[in-house]
Amino acid sequence: MPAPAPQPMPPIDTPPLEQPPQPAWAPEPPQGDPPPGPAESPVQDPPPHF
């Protein structure tokens, strides 16, 4: 009988676990991951042009 009680707990943790990964992807790009890539390209272009 006590087994069915803990069962509902796991399913509740599954939905929240999936939610964090989605929002984490959005904040990661703005953090500075994508900026360093594209920023390095344009930064290297100006030096050679000068």
C-alpha distance matrix in Angstrom:
0.0 3.9 5.4 6.0 7.5 9.9 10.8 12.8 14.7 16.5 17.8 19.3 21.1 22.5 24.7 26.1 27.0 29.0 30.8 32.3 34.0 35.8 37.3 38.1 40.4 42.4 43.0 43.9 47.0 48.4 47.8 50.7 49.5 51.4 54.3 55.4 55.7 57.8 59.5 60.8 62.4 64.5 65.3 66.8 68.8 70.8 72.0 73.6 75.1 76.8
3.9 0.0 3.8 5.6 5.5 7.1 9.2 11.2 12.2 14.2 16.1 17.2 18.6 20.5 22.8 23.8 24.5 26.9 28.6 29.8 31.7 33.6 34.9 35.5 38.0 40.0 40.4 41.2 44.4 45.8 44.9 47.9 46.8 48.9 51.6 52.6 53.2 55.4 56.9 58.1 59.9 61.9 62.6 64.2 66.3 68.2 69.3 71.0 72.6 74.1
5.4 3.8 0.0 3.9 5.5 5.7 6.6 9.6 10.7 11.8 13.8 15.5 16.7 18.0 20.6 22.0 22.4 24.5 26.6 27.9 29.4 31.4 33.0 33.5 35.8 38.0 38.6 39.2 42.3 43.9 43.2 45.9 44.6 46.6 49.5 50.4 50.7 53.0 54.7 55.8 57.4 59.6 60.4 61.8 63.9 65.9 67.0 68.5 70.2 71.8
6.0 5.6 3.9 0.0 3.8 5.7 5.1 7.1 9.4 10.9 11.9 13.6 15.5 16.7 18.8 20.5 21.3 23.1 25.0 26.7 28.3 29.9 31.6 32.5 34.6 36.6 37.5 38.3 41.3 42.8 42.4 45.3 44.0 45.7 48.7 49.9 50.1 52.1 53.9 55.3 56.8 58.8 59.7 61.3 63.2 65.2 66.5 68.0 69.5 71.2
7.5 5.5 5.5 3.8 0.0 3.9 5.5 6.1 7.5 10.1 11.4 12.1 14.1 16.0 17.8 19.0 20.2 22.3 23.7 25.2 27.3 28.9 30.1 31.1 33.6 35.3 35.9 36.9 40.0 41.3 40.7 43.8 42.8 44.6 47.4 48.6 49.2 51.2 52.7 54.2 55.9 57.7 58.6 60.3 62.2 64.0 65.3 67.1 68.5 70.0
9.9 7.1 5.7 5.7 3.9 0.0 3.8 5.6 5.3 7.2 9.6 10.5 11.5 13.5 15.9 16.8 17.4 19.9 21.6 22.7 24.6 26.5 27.8 28.4 30.9 32.9 33.3 34.1 37.3 38.7 37.9 40.9 39.7 41.8 44.6 45.6 46.2 48.3 49.8 51.1 52.9 54.9 55.6 57.2 59.3 61.1 62.3 64.0 65.5 67.1
10.8 9.2 6.6 5.1 5.5 3.8 0.0 3.8 5.4 5.8 7.2 9.3 10.7 11.7 14.1 15.8 16.3 18.2 20.2 21.8 23.3 25.0 26.8 27.5 29.7 31.8 32.6 33.3 36.3 37.9 37.4 40.3 38.9 40.7 43.6 44.8 45.0 47.1 48.9 50.2 51.7 53.7 54.7 56.2 58.1 60.1 61.4 62.9 64.4 66.1
12.8 11.2 9.6 7.1 6.1 5.6 3.8 0.0 3.8 5.7 5.6 6.6 9.1 10.4 11.9 13.6 15.0 16.6 18.1 20.0 21.9 23.2 24.7 25.9 28.1 29.8 30.7 31.8 34.7 36.1 35.8 38.8 37.7 39.4 42.2 43.6 44.0 45.8 47.5 49.1 50.6 52.4 53.4 55.1 56.9 58.8 60.3 61.9 63.2 64.9
14.7 12.2 10.7 9.4 7.5 5.3 5.4 3.8 0.0 3.9 5.6 5.3 6.6 9.0 11.0 11.6 12.7 15.2 16.5 17.8 19.9 21.6 22.8 23.6 26.1 27.9 28.4 29.5 32.6 33.8 33.3 36.3 35.3 37.2 39.9 41.2 41.8 43.8 45.3 46.8 48.5 50.3 51.1 52.8 54.8 56.6 57.9 59.7 61.0 62.6
16.5 14.2 11.8 10.9 10.1 7.2 5.8 5.7 3.9 0.0 3.8 5.4 5.2 6.4 9.4 10.5 10.6 12.8 14.9 16.1 17.6 19.6 21.3 21.8 24.0 26.2 26.9 27.5 30.6 32.2 31.6 34.4 33.1 34.9 37.9 39.0 39.3 41.4 43.1 44.4 46.0 48.0 48.9 50.4 52.4 54.3 55.6 57.2 58.7 60.4
17.8 16.1 13.8 11.9 11.4 9.6 7.2 5.6 5.6 3.8 0.0 3.8 5.4 5.1 7.0 9.3 10.1 11.3 13.3 15.4 16.8 18.1 20.0 21.1 23.0 24.9 26.1 27.0 29.7 31.3 31.2 34.1 32.7 34.2 37.2 38.6 38.8 40.6 42.4 44.0 45.3 47.2 48.3 49.9 51.7 53.6 55.1 56.7 58.0 59.7
19.3 17.2 15.5 13.6 12.1 10.5 9.3 6.6 5.3 5.4 3.8 0.0 3.8 5.5 6.0 7.1 9.0 10.7 11.7 13.6 15.8 17.0 18.2 19.5 21.8 23.4 24.2 25.5 28.4 29.6 29.4 32.5 31.6 33.1 35.9 37.4 37.9 39.6 41.2 43.0 44.5 46.2 47.2 49.0 50.8 52.5 54.1 55.8 57.0 58.6
21.1 18.6 16.7 15.5 14.1 11.5 10.7 9.1 6.6 5.2 5.4 3.8 0.0 3.8 5.7 5.5 6.2 8.9 10.2 11.3 13.3 15.2 16.4 17.1 19.5 21.5 22.0 22.9 26.0 27.4 26.9 29.8 28.8 30.6 33.3 34.7 35.2 37.2 38.7 40.2 41.9 43.7 44.5 46.3 48.2 50.0 51.3 53.1 54.5 56.0
22.5 20.5 18.0 16.7 16.0 13.5 11.7 10.4 9.0 6.4 5.1 5.5 3.8 0.0 3.8 5.6 5.2 6.5 8.9 10.6 11.7 13.4 15.4 16.2 18.0 20.2 21.3 22.0 24.7 26.5 26.3 29.1 27.6 29.1 32.1 33.5 33.7 35.5 37.4 38.8 40.2 42.2 43.2 44.8 46.6 48.6 50.0 51.6 52.9 54.7
24.7 22.8 20.6 18.8 17.8 15.9 14.1 11.9 11.0 9.4 7.0 6.0 5.7 3.8 0.0 3.8 5.5 5.3 6.5 9.2 10.8 11.4 13.2 14.8 16.6 18.2 19.5 20.8 23.3 24.7 25.0 27.9 26.8 27.9 30.8 32.6 32.8 34.3 36.1 37.9 39.2 40.8 42.1 43.9 45.5 47.3 49.0 50.6 51.7 53.5
26.1 23.8 22.0 20.5 19.0 16.8 15.8 13.6 11.6 10.5 9.3 7.1 5.5 5.6 3.8 0.0 3.8 5.4 5.0 6.6 9.2 10.4 11.2 12.5 15.0 16.4 17.1 18.5 21.4 22.5 22.4 25.5 24.7 26.3 28.9 30.6 31.2 32.8 34.3 36.1 37.7 39.2 40.2 42.2 43.9 45.6 47.2 49.0 50.1 51.6
27.0 24.5 22.4 21.3 20.2 17.4 16.3 15.0 12.7 10.6 10.1 9.0 6.2 5.2 5.5 3.8 0.0 3.8 5.5 5.7 7.2 9.4 10.9 11.2 13.5 15.7 16.4 17.0 20.0 21.6 21.2 24.0 22.8 24.5 27.3 28.7 29.1 31.0 32.6 34.1 35.7 37.6 38.5 40.2 42.1 43.9 45.3 47.0 48.3 50.0
29.0 26.9 24.5 23.1 22.3 19.9 18.2 16.6 15.2 12.8 11.3 10.7 8.9 6.5 5.3 5.4 3.8 0.0 3.8 5.7 5.8 6.9 9.4 10.4 11.7 13.9 15.4 16.1 18.5 20.4 20.7 23.3 21.8 22.9 26.0 27.6 27.6 29.3 31.2 32.8 34.1 35.9 37.1 38.8 40.4 42.4 44.0 45.5 46.7 48.5
30.8 28.6 26.6 25.0 23.7 21.6 20.2 18.1 16.5 14.9 13.3 11.7 10.2 8.9 6.5 5.0 5.5 3.8 0.0 3.8 5.6 5.5 6.7 8.7 10.5 11.8 13.1 14.6 17.0 18.3 18.8 21.7 20.8 21.9 24.6 26.5 26.9 28.3 30.0 31.9 33.3 34.7 36.0 38.0 39.4 41.2 42.9 44.7 45.6 47.3
32.3 29.8 27.9 26.7 25.2 22.7 21.8 20.0 17.8 16.1 15.4 13.6 11.3 10.6 9.2 6.6 5.7 5.7 3.8 0.0 3.8 5.5 5.5 5.9 8.8 10.4 10.8 11.9 14.9 16.1 15.9 18.9 18.1 19.8 22.3 24.0 24.7 26.3 27.7 29.6 31.3 32.8 33.6 35.7 37.4 39.0 40.6 42.5 43.6 45.1
34.0 31.7 29.4 28.3 27.3 24.6 23.3 21.9 19.9 17.6 16.8 15.8 13.3 11.7 10.8 9.2 7.2 5.8 5.6 3.8 0.0 3.8 5.7 5.0 6.4 9.1 10.3 10.4 13.0 15.1 15.1 17.5 16.1 17.5 20.4 21.9 22.2 23.9 25.7 27.3 28.7 30.5 31.6 33.3 35.0 36.9 38.4 40.0 41.3 43.0
35.8 33.6 31.4 29.9 28.9 26.5 25.0 23.2 21.6 19.6 18.1 17.0 15.2 13.4 11.4 10.4 9.4 6.9 5.5 5.5 3.8 0.0 3.8 5.5 5.6 7.1 9.4 10.4 12.1 14.0 14.9 17.4 16.2 16.8 19.7 21.7 21.8 23.0 24.9 26.9 28.0 29.5 30.9 32.8 34.2 36.0 37.9 39.5 40.4 42.2
37.3 34.9 33.0 31.6 30.1 27.8 26.8 24.7 22.8 21.3 20.0 18.2 16.4 15.4 13.2 11.2 10.9 9.4 6.7 5.5 5.7 3.8 0.0 3.8 5.4 5.3 6.6 8.7 10.8 11.6 12.5 15.5 15.0 16.0 18.2 20.5 21.2 22.3 23.7 26.0 27.4 28.5 29.7 31.9 33.4 34.8 36.7 38.6 39.4 41.0
38.1 35.5 33.5 32.5 31.1 28.4 27.5 25.9 23.6 21.8 21.1 19.5 17.1 16.2 14.8 12.5 11.2 10.4 8.7 5.9 5.0 5.5 3.8 0.0 3.8 5.5 5.4 6.0 9.0 10.4 10.3 13.1 12.3 14.0 16.4 18.1 19.0 20.5 21.8 23.7 25.5 26.9 27.7 29.8 31.6 33.1 34.7 36.6 37.7 39.2
40.4 38.0 35.8 34.6 33.6 30.9 29.7 28.1 26.1 24.0 23.0 21.8 19.5 18.0 16.6 15.0 13.5 11.7 10.5 8.8 6.4 5.6 5.4 3.8 0.0 3.8 5.7 5.2 6.8 9.3 10.1 12.1 10.6 11.4 14.3 16.2 16.4 17.8 19.6 21.5 22.8 24.3 25.5 27.4 29.0 30.8 32.5 34.1 35.2 36.9
42.4 40.0 38.0 36.6 35.3 32.9 31.8 29.8 27.9 26.2 24.9 23.4 21.5 20.2 18.2 16.4 15.7 13.9 11.8 10.4 9.1 7.1 5.3 5.5 3.8 0.0 3.8 5.5 6.0 7.1 8.9 11.3 10.9 11.1 13.3 15.9 16.5 17.1 18.6 21.1 22.4 23.3 24.7 27.0 28.2 29.7 31.7 33.5 34.2 35.8
43.0 40.4 38.6 37.5 35.9 33.3 32.6 30.7 28.4 26.9 26.1 24.2 22.0 21.3 19.5 17.1 16.4 15.4 13.1 10.8 10.3 9.4 6.6 5.4 5.7 3.8 0.0 3.8 5.7 5.4 6.0 9.2 9.7 10.9 12.4 14.8 16.2 17.2 17.9 20.3 22.2 23.0 23.8 26.3 27.9 29.0 30.8 33.0 33.8 35.0
43.9 41.2 39.2 38.3 36.9 34.1 33.3 31.8 29.5 27.5 27.0 25.5 22.9 22.0 20.8 18.5 17.0 16.1 14.6 11.9 10.4 10.4 8.7 6.0 5.2 5.5 3.8 0.0 3.8 5.6 5.1 7.2 6.5 8.4 10.5 12.2 13.3 15.0 15.9 17.8 19.8 21.1 21.8 23.9 25.8 27.2 28.7 30.7 31.9 33.2
47.0 44.4 42.3 41.3 40.0 37.3 36.3 34.7 32.6 30.6 29.7 28.4 26.0 24.7 23.3 21.4 20.0 18.5 17.0 14.9 13.0 12.1 10.8 9.0 6.8 6.0 5.7 3.8 0.0 3.8 5.4 6.1 5.3 5.4 7.6 10.0 10.7 11.7 13.0 15.2 16.8 17.9 19.0 21.2 22.7 24.2 26.0 27.9 28.8 30.3
48.4 45.8 43.9 42.8 41.3 38.7 37.9 36.1 33.8 32.2 31.3 29.6 27.4 26.5 24.7 22.5 21.6 20.4 18.3 16.1 15.1 14.0 11.6 10.4 9.3 7.1 5.4 5.6 3.8 0.0 3.8 5.4 7.1 7.3 7.6 10.5 12.2 12.6 12.9 15.7 17.5 17.9 18.7 21.5 22.9 23.8 25.7 28.0 28.6 29.8
47.8 44.9 43.2 42.4 40.7 37.9 37.4 35.8 33.3 31.6 31.2 29.4 26.9 26.3 25.0 22.4 21.2 20.7 18.8 15.9 15.1 14.9 12.5 10.3 10.1 8.9 6.0 5.1 5.4 3.8 0.0 3.8 6.1 8.2 8.3 10.0 12.4 13.7 13.4 15.7 18.2 18.9 18.9 21.6 23.6 24.4 25.8 28.3 29.3 30.2
50.7 47.9 45.9 45.3 43.8 40.9 40.3 38.8 36.3 34.4 34.1 32.5 29.8 29.1 27.9 25.5 24.0 23.3 21.7 18.9 17.5 17.4 15.5 13.1 12.1 11.3 9.2 7.2 6.1 5.4 3.8 0.0 3.8 5.8 5.1 6.2 9.0 10.4 9.9 11.9 14.6 15.4 15.4 17.9 20.0 20.9 22.2 24.6 25.8 26.7
49.5 46.8 44.6 44.0 42.8 39.7 38.9 37.7 35.3 33.1 32.7 31.6 28.8 27.6 26.8 24.7 22.8 21.8 20.8 18.1 16.1 16.2 15.0 12.3 10.6 10.9 9.7 6.5 5.3 7.1 6.1 3.8 0.0 3.8 5.6 5.9 7.2 9.6 10.3 11.5 13.8 15.5 15.8 17.7 19.9 21.4 22.6 24.5 26.0 27.3
51.4 48.9 46.6 45.7 44.6 41.8 40.7 39.4 37.2 34.9 34.2 33.1 30.6 29.1 27.9 26.3 24.5 22.9 21.9 19.8 17.5 16.8 16.0 14.0 11.4 11.1 10.9 8.4 5.4 7.3 8.2 5.8 3.8 0.0 3.8 5.6 5.4 6.6 8.3 10.2 11.5 13.1 14.2 16.1 17.7 19.5 21.1 22.8 23.9 25.6
54.3 51.6 49.5 48.7 47.4 44.6 43.6 42.2 39.9 37.9 37.2 35.9 33.3 32.1 30.8 28.9 27.3 26.0 24.6 22.3 20.4 19.7 18.2 16.4 14.3 13.3 12.4 10.5 7.6 7.6 8.3 5.1 5.6 3.8 0.0 3.8 5.5 5.5 5.5 8.2 10.1 10.8 11.5 14.0 15.5 16.7 18.5 20.6 21.5 22.8
55.4 52.6 50.4 49.9 48.6 45.6 44.8 43.6 41.2 39.0 38.6 37.4 34.7 33.5 32.6 30.6 28.7 27.6 26.5 24.0 21.9 21.7 20.5 18.1 16.2 15.9 14.8 12.2 10.0 10.5 10.0 6.2 5.9 5.6 3.8 0.0 3.8 5.8 5.0 5.9 8.7 10.3 10.0 11.9 14.3 15.7 16.7 18.8 20.3 21.5
55.7 53.2 50.7 50.1 49.2 46.2 45.0 44.0 41.8 39.3 38.8 37.9 35.2 33.7 32.8 31.2 29.1 27.6 26.9 24.7 22.2 21.8 21.2 19.0 16.4 16.5 16.2 13.3 10.7 12.2 12.4 9.0 7.2 5.4 5.5 3.8 0.0 3.8 5.5 5.5 6.8 9.4 10.2 11.2 13.2 15.4 16.6 17.9 19.5 21.3
57.8 55.4 53.0 52.1 51.2 48.3 47.1 45.8 43.8 41.4 40.6 39.6 37.2 35.5 34.3 32.8 31.0 29.3 28.3 26.3 23.9 23.0 22.3 20.5 17.8 17.1 17.2 15.0 11.7 12.6 13.7 10.4 9.6 6.6 5.5 5.8 3.8 0.0 3.8 5.5 5.3 6.7 8.7 10.2 11.2 13.3 15.3 16.6 17.4 19.4
59.5 56.9 54.7 53.9 52.7 49.8 48.9 47.5 45.3 43.1 42.4 41.2 38.7 37.4 36.1 34.3 32.6 31.2 30.0 27.7 25.7 24.9 23.7 21.8 19.6 18.6 17.9 15.9 13.0 12.9 13.4 9.9 10.3 8.3 5.5 5.0 5.5 3.8 0.0 3.8 5.5 5.5 6.0 8.7 10.1 11.3 13.1 15.1 16.0 17.4
60.8 58.1 55.8 55.3 54.2 51.1 50.2 49.1 46.8 44.4 44.0 43.0 40.2 38.8 37.9 36.1 34.1 32.8 31.9 29.6 27.3 26.9 26.0 23.7 21.5 21.1 20.3 17.8 15.2 15.7 15.7 11.9 11.5 10.2 8.2 5.9 5.5 5.5 3.8 0.0 3.8 5.7 5.0 6.1 8.7 10.4 11.2 13.0 14.7 16.1
62.4 59.9 57.4 56.8 55.9 52.9 51.7 50.6 48.5 46.0 45.3 44.5 41.9 40.2 39.2 37.7 35.7 34.1 33.3 31.3 28.7 28.0 27.4 25.5 22.8 22.4 22.2 19.8 16.8 17.5 18.2 14.6 13.8 11.5 10.1 8.7 6.8 5.3 5.5 3.8 0.0 3.8 5.5 5.4 6.5 9.3 10.7 11.5 12.8 15.0
64.5 61.9 59.6 58.8 57.7 54.9 53.7 52.4 50.3 48.0 47.2 46.2 43.7 42.2 40.8 39.2 37.6 35.9 34.7 32.8 30.5 29.5 28.5 26.9 24.3 23.3 23.0 21.1 17.9 17.9 18.9 15.4 15.5 13.1 10.8 10.3 9.4 6.7 5.5 5.7 3.8 0.0 3.8 5.5 5.1 6.7 9.2 10.6 10.9 12.9
65.3 62.6 60.4 59.7 58.6 55.6 54.7 53.4 51.1 48.9 48.3 47.2 44.5 43.2 42.1 40.2 38.5 37.1 36.0 33.6 31.6 30.9 29.7 27.7 25.5 24.7 23.8 21.8 19.0 18.7 18.9 15.4 15.8 14.2 11.5 10.0 10.2 8.7 6.0 5.0 5.5 3.8 0.0 3.8 5.5 5.7 7.0 9.5 10.5 11.5
66.8 64.2 61.8 61.3 60.3 57.2 56.2 55.1 52.8 50.4 49.9 49.0 46.3 44.8 43.9 42.2 40.2 38.8 38.0 35.7 33.3 32.8 31.9 29.8 27.4 27.0 26.3 23.9 21.2 21.5 21.6 17.9 17.7 16.1 14.0 11.9 11.2 10.2 8.7 6.1 5.4 5.5 3.8 0.0 3.8 5.7 5.6 6.9 9.0 10.5
68.8 66.3 63.9 63.2 62.2 59.3 58.1 56.9 54.8 52.4 51.7 50.8 48.2 46.6 45.5 43.9 42.1 40.4 39.4 37.4 35.0 34.2 33.4 31.6 29.0 28.2 27.9 25.8 22.7 22.9 23.6 20.0 19.9 17.7 15.5 14.3 13.2 11.2 10.1 8.7 6.5 5.1 5.5 3.8 0.0 3.8 5.7 5.7 6.4 8.9
70.8 68.2 65.9 65.2 64.0 61.1 60.1 58.8 56.6 54.3 53.6 52.5 50.0 48.6 47.3 45.6 43.9 42.4 41.2 39.0 36.9 36.0 34.8 33.1 30.8 29.7 29.0 27.2 24.2 23.8 24.4 20.9 21.4 19.5 16.7 15.7 15.4 13.3 11.3 10.4 9.3 6.7 5.7 5.7 3.8 0.0 3.8 5.6 5.1 6.2
72.0 69.3 67.0 66.5 65.3 62.3 61.4 60.3 57.9 55.6 55.1 54.1 51.3 50.0 49.0 47.2 45.3 44.0 42.9 40.6 38.4 37.9 36.7 34.7 32.5 31.7 30.8 28.7 26.0 25.7 25.8 22.2 22.6 21.1 18.5 16.7 16.6 15.3 13.1 11.2 10.7 9.2 7.0 5.6 5.7 3.8 0.0 3.9 5.5 5.3
73.6 71.0 68.5 68.0 67.1 64.0 62.9 61.9 59.7 57.2 56.7 55.8 53.1 51.6 50.6 49.0 47.0 45.5 44.7 42.5 40.0 39.5 38.6 36.6 34.1 33.5 33.0 30.7 27.9 28.0 28.3 24.6 24.5 22.8 20.6 18.8 17.9 16.6 15.1 13.0 11.5 10.6 9.5 6.9 5.7 5.6 3.9 0.0 3.8 5.4
75.1 72.6 70.2 69.5 68.5 65.5 64.4 63.2 61.0 58.7 58.0 57.0 54.5 52.9 51.7 50.1 48.3 46.7 45.6 43.6 41.3 40.4 39.4 37.7 35.2 34.2 33.8 31.9 28.8 28.6 29.3 25.8 26.0 23.9 21.5 20.3 19.5 17.4 16.0 14.7 12.8 10.9 10.5 9.0 6.4 5.1 5.5 3.8 0.0 3.8
76.8 74.1 71.8 71.2 70.0 67.1 66.1 64.9 62.6 60.4 59.7 58.6 56.0 54.7 53.5 51.6 50.0 48.5 47.3 45.1 43.0 42.2 41.0 39.2 36.9 35.8 35.0 33.2 30.3 29.8 30.2 26.7 27.3 25.6 22.8 21.5 21.3 19.4 17.4 16.1 15.0 12.9 11.5 10.5 8.9 6.2 5.3 5.4 3.8 0.0
